[in-house]
Amino acid sequence: MAKKKRTGAEMKRGDINRWLYRGQRPNGIAKVVNGAWAVFFSWGILPDYMTTLEVTGRTSGRTISLPIVVVAVDGQRYLVSMLGENVQWVHNVRDASGRAVLHRHGRQQVQLEEVPADKRAPILKAYLQIAPGARPHIPVDKDAPLVEFEKVAMAFPVFRVVRSTQR
């Protein structure tokens, strides 16, 4: 018997999130939604951990803005790539040697330092606690023990917000 195709109303939130970011890239709808969220995040009207990341596009040279969750662990701030290694903002941050801007109630120039995979597990766990939209993309339950996060840590880049920079 053929599998019945589900309607949009029957799709779970995780299915929708995976569809919006199929192939680890935002589709057209996700780009529009991300643009709107980036504006709201930069205005500072949402919780403090929601902000806008601005990074220079490595091929276009234009400023790319996207909404992002900043997670705090042991007094340090971190950014996590919920879609993994092969996403444009990660490539752009690496190409810019970590130079970026966090925009919330104004612009803060920052330096982002990539965290080694063996140090990412507690950050990933804390991130999933506050970023429900990321849960469909990271294949570990938010309440799983750290050892489960260690198994997937290599696949999800994490950047520590190190310091302000001058450009």
C-alpha positions in Angstrom: 0.0 0.0 0.0 1.3 3.4 -0.9 2.2 5.8 1.9 -0.3 8.6 2.3 1.2 12.0 1.7 0.6 14.3 4.7 -1.0 17.7 4.3 0.6 20.8 5.7 -1.7 20.7 8.7 -0.4 17.3 9.5 3.2 18.2 9.4 5.0 18.5 12.7 7.0 21.6 13.5 10.2 19.7 13.1 9.2 18.6 9.6 8.5 22.2 8.7 11.8 23.4 10.1 13.7 20.7 8.1 11.8 21.6 5.0 12.6 25.3 5.4 16.3 24.4 5.6 16.5 21.4 3.2 20.1 20.8 2.1 21.4 23.0 5.0 20.3 26.1 3.2 17.2 28.3 3.8 14.6 28.2 1.1 12.9 31.3 -0.1 10.3 31.3 2.6 13.0 30.8 5.3 15.0 33.7 3.9 12.0 36.0 4.2 11.2 34.8 7.7 14.9 35.1 8.8 15.0 38.6 7.5 12.0 39.6 9.5 13.3 37.8 12.6 16.7 39.6 12.1 15.0 42.9 12.3 13.0 42.0 15.5 16.1 40.5 17.1 18.2 43.6 16.4 15.5 45.9 17.9 15.9 44.0 21.2 12.2 43.4 21.7 12.7 39.7 22.2 14.6 37.8 24.9 18.3 38.9 25.4 19.7 35.7 23.9 18.1 36.5 20.5 20.3 38.8 18.4 21.3 39.5 14.8 24.6 38.3 13.4 26.1 40.5 10.7 29.0 39.1 8.7 30.6 40.1 5.4 29.7 37.8 2.6 32.9 36.2 1.3 32.0 36.4 -2.4 29.5 39.3 -2.5 31.3 41.6 0.0 27.8 42.6 1.2 26.8 42.5 4.9 24.7 39.4 5.5 22.3 39.6 8.5 20.6 36.7 10.1 18.8 36.0 13.4 20.8 33.9 15.8 20.6 32.6 19.4 23.5 33.5 21.7 23.9 31.0 24.4 25.8 31.7 27.7 27.8 29.0 29.3 30.1 29.6 32.3 30.0 33.4 31.7 31.0 33.1 28.0 28.8 33.8 25.0 28.6 31.3 22.1 27.0 31.1 18.6 26.0 27.6 17.3 25.4 26.6 13.7 22.2 24.6 14.1 22.5 23.4 10.4 26.0 22.1 10.8 29.3 22.6 9.1 28.3 23.5 5.5 26.3 26.7 5.9 27.2 30.1 4.5 27.4 32.1 7.7 30.0 29.7 9.1 32.1 29.9 5.9 31.7 33.7 6.0 32.9 34.0 9.6 35.9 31.8 8.9 36.7 33.8 5.8 36.5 37.0 7.8 38.9 35.6 10.4 36.1 35.7 13.0 35.2 39.4 12.5 31.5 40.0 12.8 28.9 42.2 14.4 26.2 41.3 16.9 23.2 43.7 16.5 20.9 44.2 19.5 20.1 47.6 20.8 23.0 48.8 18.7 26.0 47.2 17.0 28.7 45.4 18.8 31.8 44.5 16.8 33.0 41.1 17.9 35.7 38.5 17.3 34.4 35.0 17.0 36.7 32.1 17.9 35.8 28.6 16.8 35.5 26.1 19.7 37.3 22.7 19.3 34.9 19.8 18.9 35.9 18.2 22.2 34.7 21.3 24.1 31.3 21.7 22.3 29.0 19.2 24.1 28.0 21.4 27.1 27.5 24.4 24.8 25.3 22.4 22.4 23.2 21.1 25.3 22.7 24.6 26.7 21.9 25.8 23.2 19.1 23.3 22.7 17.6 24.3 26.0 16.9 27.8 24.7 16.6 27.3 20.9 13.6 25.2 20.2 13.9 25.9 16.4 17.2 24.1 16.4 16.0 20.9 17.9 14.8 19.3 14.6 18.3 19.9 13.2 20.5 18.5 16.0 19.9 14.8 16.4 20.1 14.7 20.2 17.3 15.2 22.7 17.7 18.5 24.6 17.7 16.5 27.9 20.2 13.8 26.8 23.4 13.2 28.8 26.5 15.1 27.6 28.0 11.9 26.1 25.2 12.0 23.5 26.2 15.6 22.6 29.8 14.6 22.3 28.9 12.1 19.6 27.6 14.9 17.3 29.7 17.8 18.4 32.1 17.5 15.4 29.2 18.2 13.0 28.0 21.5 14.6 30.4 24.4 14.6 30.4 26.6 17.8 32.0 30.1 18.0 32.9 31.9 21.2 32.3 35.6 21.3 35.9 36.6 22.4 36.1 40.3 22.3 35.2 43.5 20.5 37.3 44.4 17.5 38.1 47.6 15.6 37.4 47.6 11.9 
